[in-house]
Amino acid sequence: MLMGRLGQTEADLERTLAALPPSSGAVVMGTGIVSIALSLDGHETLAQILLGVAAFVWVALAALLIGRTVRDRPRFDHEARSPAALAGVAGTAVLGTGFTLLGWDWAGVSLLALAVFAWAALLAPVLSHWTTPTVGVSLLLTVATESLAVLAATLAVPEHARWLLYAALAPFLLGLVFYLFVIARFDFGQLERGCGDQWITGGALAIASLAAARITLDTRALATLGGDSGALKGAALVLWGMTILWLPGLVLAEARRPRLHYDVRRWSTVFPLGMYAASSFTLGTTVHTAAITSFARVWIWVALAVWLIVFAAMLHHAPQIARGQHPPIHPSRILEIAPTRHRAPQRSS
C-alpha cells in the first residue's frame, strides 16, 4: 500500500511538472509589483500580504523548477530558449525590490545576484532561438533587463553604494535597446488576439520609466551622477508618456474582444497594470507633479481588482494544474507553445 501511495505521488508530481508553463514566473511579477505600488501609496498591510503571496509562489516555483531540471532536462533546456523563461528573472528582481522597500536589504542583494546570474544564463539561448513576428511575451526580454536596473537602483541608497547606480544604467539602456528590437518586429494583431501578454507593450515602457525615475531619485540622495540628472528625469517623463499612449488602445482592444477564460498569461496583464501605478508613484515624486501621483492613486485600485480576479481564477484552476490538466491554449496565440508540446509518451491500454 505504501509503495502504491509513493507511486501515485510520483505520478502526480510528474503531471504537475508537465503542466507548468514556462511563463509561470509572471505570477510573482504581477503580485510583487502590485505589492510595491501599494507600499508606495502607504498601504503597508495590503502590500505585505501580497509580498508574502509572491514570496510563497516564488519558493514553490523554484522547487518545481529544480524538479523539472532533474527529471526532464531536455524540456528544461528547450523552455530556456523562450522569452517566457525570463519571467522568472523579472519575478526574482521584483520580489527583491519589494523586500528592499520593506527594509530587508540582505534579501534584495541575494535576489539581485540570483536574478543577474539567471538573466546572463538565459540571454544567449533566448536570443539565439529568437522568432518573429514578436508577441507580448517577447517583451519579457525588456522587462527582465529593466527589472535588474530597478532593483540595483533601489538597493543603492540603503547600501550606500553609488556604484550600484552606475551599474543600473547599463541594464536600463540595454532594456531600451531591447524594446526597440522587439517592437520593430511586433505583430500588432496581438492586441486583438493576445491572451493577456499583449499588455506588456505598455508595461515594458512603464518599468523603463520606473528605472529612470528611481535612478534619478537616488542620484539626489547619494549626490552622484551629477546629482539631479535632468537627462534621466526627462527620459523618465518621455517613457511614461509613451506608456500612457498605449493605454487607450489596450483598453479598447479588451473591450472589443473580452478574453474571460483563465490563462497564465493573464498575469502578464496584472504586471503592467501594477507597473503603471508603481512607475507613476515614483515619477510623480521625482518631478513633483500631483496629477501623475493622482493617476497612480486611482490606478492602483484597478490593478488590485484585476489581481484579485486573476488570483481567484488561478486558484479555481489549481486542481487542474495539479492533475496535469492545464487550461487549453490555442496554438496560434502563443509563442511558448513549442516548449509545451513536449509530452511523455502514452502507454497503450
N, C-alpha and C positions, 0 to 999 in steps of 0.2 A: 504493500500500500504506500509506504514511504517513497519507494522508487517511482511509483506511479505519479505521486504528487510532484516529486522533483522533475520528472519528465514533463508534466503539464506546465510547471513553472518555466522550465526551459523553453517550451514551445510558445508560451505567452510572451516571454522576453523576445524571442526571435520575431514574432509577429509585430510587437511594438516597435522594435528597431527597424523593421522593414517598412512600417507605415510612417515613420518620422520623416517629414520633408526637410530638405537641406536649409530652407529659409526659416526654420523654427526659431532662430535667434531673434527674429523680428518681434516675438512676444516680449522679450527682455527690452528691446529697443523701445517699443511702444509704451510699455508700462513704466520703464525708467524715465523717459522724457516727460511723461505726464506728471510723474512724481516730482521731477526737477522744477517744472513750471509751477506746480502747486506750492513748492517750497519758496520759489522766488516771489510768490504772491502772499506769503506768510501763513499758508495753511499747513502747518508743520505736522499735525496729527495725520491728516489725509496723506500727506507726502510720505511720511514714514511707513504708513500701511502699504502704500503702493510700492515703495522701495523694497520692503520686506517681501512682497509678492514677486518682484523682479529678481531679487536675490535667490529666492527659493527655486524659481523656474530656471535661473542660470545654473544652479548647482545640479538640478535634475537633468538638464540638457547636457551639461558637461559629463555627467556619469553615463548617460546614454551614448554620447559621442565616443567616449572611451570604449564602451561596449561594442559599438559598431566597428571601431578601428580594430579591435581584437578579433571579432567574429566574422567580419566581412570587409577585409582590407581593400579588395578591388573596388567595391562600391564606394567606400570612403574616398579612395583616390579619384574615382570618377566624379563624385559630387564636389570635390575640392576644386574642380575646373570651372564650376558655375559661379557667376557673381552672387548667387543666393548664399553661398557659403560665407561671404563677407558679412552677412547679418550677424554672425557670431562675434566678429571683430567689433562691429558697431555696438552691439549689445553689451559687450565687455567694457568698452570705453564709456558708454552712457552710464552703466552701473557704477563704474569708478568715479565718474563726475558726481553722481548722487551721493556716494559715500564721502567724497571730499567736502561737499557742501554741508554734510552732516557733521564734519569735524574729524572723520576717520581718514586722516591723510595717508596712513600706512596702507589702508586698503586701496586707496586711489593710486598710490605708487605701484603697488603689486599688480593691480589690474592694468595699469598703463604698460608696464613691462610685458605682461602677457598679451595684451592687445597688439603691441608693436611686433612682437615675435610672430603672432598668428597672421597679422597683415603681411609681413615680409615673406612668410612661408606660402601664403595663398596668392600673392600678387602675380608671380610668374606663371603658375598654371592657369589662372583665370585669364590673363592677357594672351597667353599662347593658344588658348582654345576659344578665343572671342568669336561671337557670331553676330551677324547683322541681318535685318534691321534690329536695333536695340528696343527693349521694352522697359517698363518701370523698374523691374528688379535689376536691370543692368546698371542703374544709377546707384546701387549699393557700393559700386566702386568709388564714387564720390563721397557718399555718406560715411563709409568706413574710414576713409582717409581724413575727412574733416573731423570725425569724432576724436581722432588722436590729437588734433590741434586743440580742440575744446578741452579735453582732459589735461593736456600738458599746460595750457594757459591757466586753467582752474587751479592746478597744483602750484603754480609759480609763487603766488603770494604766501600761502601758509607754509610753504617750504623755503621761502626767502631765496628762491633760485631764479635769478634773472636769465640764466642760460636756458631755462625751460621756455621762456617767451621767444627767444631766438629759435629754439628748436621747433616751437609751434608754428612759426612762419612757413617752414618747409612743407608740412602736410596741408596747411591752409592754401598755399599757392598751387601745390600739386593737385589738390582736390578741385580747384577751379579749372585746371587744365583737363582733368578727367571729365568734368561736367561738359565742357565744350566738345570733347571727344565723343561722349555718349550721345548728347542731344543732337549733334550733327547727323547722327545715323538713326535717330529715334523714329519709330513708327507711330505717328500721331493718331492713327486709328485706335491705339491702345486706350485713348481717353474714353472711347465708347465701348471697347471690348475688354479692357483690363478688369481683373478681379480684385482690385484694391491697390496693387503696387503702382498703378498709374499716378497715384498721389505723390510719389517720390519725386516727380518732376519739380514740384514746388518745395517739397521737404528737403531735397538736396541743396537748393539755394538757401533755404532757411537755416540749415546747420552751418553753411558757409558764412552767412550773415552773423550768426551767433559766435562763430570762431573769431571773426574780425572784431566784433564788439567786445568780446571777452578779452582779447589781447589788448585792445585799446584801453579798457578799464584798468588792466593790470600794469600797463606801462606807466600809468599815472601813479599807481600805488608804489611801484618799485623804482620810479624815476629812471626808466631806461627806454631805449628805442626812441629817444628824443622826447620823452615824457608824453604829452598829449599829441599823439600821432594823428595829424589831420588826414593823411592819406588813408590810414586804416579806418578811421571814422567815416570818411567819405565812401570807402569801399563797402563798409557795413550798411550804410544807408542805401546805396545803389542796389546791393544784393537783396536787401529787404524789400525795396520797391519792386524788383523783378519777381520776388517771391509772391508778393501781393497780386501782381498781374496774372499769375497762374490761377489764383483762387476762383474768380468767376467762371472760368472755363471748366475747372474741375468740378465745381458745384453743379453747374449746368449739365455736364455730362452724367453726373449721378442722378440728377432729377429726370433727365430724358430716358435713362435706362437704369432703373434701380436694380442693384445686384444684392438680393436679400439673403442668399444662401451663405453658409459659413465657408470660408476658405482661409487657410493660414495666411494668405497674402493680404487679408483684411487688416492684419497687424501693421502692414506697410501703409495703411490708411491712418491708423491710430498714431503712428510715429510722426508723420508730417503735421497732423493736427496739433499734437503736443508741441512739436518743434516751432510751429507758427507762434504759439503762445510764449514759449521759452525765449526764442530769439527776440520777440517784441518786448518782453520784460527787460532783457539785457540791453537792447538797443535804446529803449526809452530812457533807461538810466544813463546810458553813455552820452546821448545827445540832449538830454533834459527836455524831452518832448512828451507832454502829457497825453497827447492824442494817441501816440503809439502804445503807451502804457495802458491807456483806457481800452484800446482794442484787445490787448493781451488779457486784461481782466475779464472781458466778456468771452473771449475765445477759449480760455482755459476750461470754462464750463461746457463748451461744445466738445472739446477734446475729452473731458472726463465722461460725458454722457456717451460718446461713441466707445470709449474704453469699456464702460460698463456693459454695453450691448455686445461688443465683440468678446469680452471675457465670459459673459454668460453663455454665449453661443459656443465658445471653446469648451466650457465645462459640460455643456449638453452633448458635445461630440466626443468628449474624452473617453467614454467607454468604447466607442467605435475604434479610436486610435489604439487603445489598449488591446483590442482584439485583432489589430492589424487591418482594420477597415477604415482607411482614410476617406473622407468625403470625396466624391467623384470630381475630377478636374478634366475639363475638355482640352485635348492636346493642342488645339490651335491657339489657346490662350496663355500658354505658359512656356517660359524659356527653360525652366528647370525640369521639363517633363522627361527629357532624355535620361537624366540620372535616376528618375523614379521608375523607369521602365524595367530596371533590373529586378527580377523576381526569382526566387528559388524554384527549381523545377518541381512540378506537382507529381505526386505519386499516383499511378493508375490504381483505380479501385479494383 
